[in-house]
Amino acid sequence: MEFYQNCTDGPDIMKCEFITKLVWHIRVFDIFSKMITELWIKGNCVTQMLSKETLNKYRHLLKWKNNETILEFGAAHGNTSVKSVLPALPKDYKEYILSDISPDMVNHMKNNLNIPRSKIIQHDIATERLQNEFTNKFDHIFGIHVMHMVPNPRQAFININKMLKPGGQVFISFAERLPMDHAFHNLLKYPKWSRYGHMLTPHYYSVNVEE
Ligand SMILES: C[S@@+](CC[C@H](N)C(=O)[O-])C[C@H]1O[C@@H](n2cnc3c(N)ncnc32)[C@H](O)[C@@H]1O
């Protein structure tokens, strides 16, 4: 962020040391904001570490029943699911649904994961047309490092509330502020780069993210 703020206009941005980090981030997405599966798989070691840490720290707050139905949305290629979410689940869960908005991520999971009693689906957590079959379906819902990528988090929370059974629990971790956000905000000023500005987290301009 510091580096970017010190940059001069337009193409000179290429002189920033910061650009290496930024280009990596941009490459992980295509211009329609979908994550590029193979780049995400290569470069997600930091989020892997953070997810493990967060789940280890807070898993004692999860209260389980027998035969639970569990959703993990935004599961990407399923690495966090296998390494961090699955070990936190009780062995006797009934069904573990892993979803992602990206068809590529979904295909990757379908071809590579072998999680007992799991189902992999393509689904937008912020859909305005939530399927009836998902209403009151889940005992636990997980969303790790996803919400800051959802343009309409309010709708996502409405859906989560509808999908959760009474007494169910939600475990969501997301970035309140990303180091990249300020750079994306600045990119919006340059015609050449503005197409990447939409990757700003939706709550970048909120004073109180909890709202
Ligand atoms: C930063 S990755 C996190 C992946 C994984 N949860 C982890 O922690 O390693 C975010 C994932 O959320 C997915 N995603 C983004 N918007 C989504 C939405 N509206 N509904 C479902 N998945 C979404 C992306 O395709 C991507 O795979």
The ligand as a Gaussian input file, in Angstrom:
#p B3LYP/6-31G(d) Opt

LIG

0 1
 C      -10.189000     -16.482000      -1.467000
 S      -10.950000     -17.974000      -2.048000
 C      -11.069000     -18.872000      -0.537000
 C      -11.164000     -20.342000      -0.763000
 C      -11.211000     -21.216000       0.474000
 N      -12.416000     -20.996000       1.251000
 C       -9.987000     -21.046000       1.309000
 O      -10.073000     -20.423000       2.378000
 O       -8.921000     -21.512000       0.922000
 C      -12.638000     -17.454000      -2.316000
 C      -13.490000     -18.436000      -3.085000
 O      -14.828000     -17.957000      -3.005000
 C      -15.457000     -18.132000      -4.255000
 N      -16.568000     -17.170000      -4.336000
 C      -16.503000     -15.844000      -4.624000
 N      -17.732000     -15.309000      -4.636000
 C      -18.583000     -16.314000      -4.330000
 C      -20.002000     -16.395000      -4.210000
 N      -20.782000     -15.319000      -4.405000
 N      -20.581000     -17.586000      -3.911000
 C      -19.802000     -18.687000      -3.721000
 N      -18.443000     -18.683000      -3.853000
 C      -17.845000     -17.505000      -4.140000
 C      -14.343000     -17.879000      -5.274000
 O      -14.646000     -18.465000      -6.519000
 C      -13.152000     -18.528000      -4.568000
 O      -13.005000     -19.863000      -4.955000

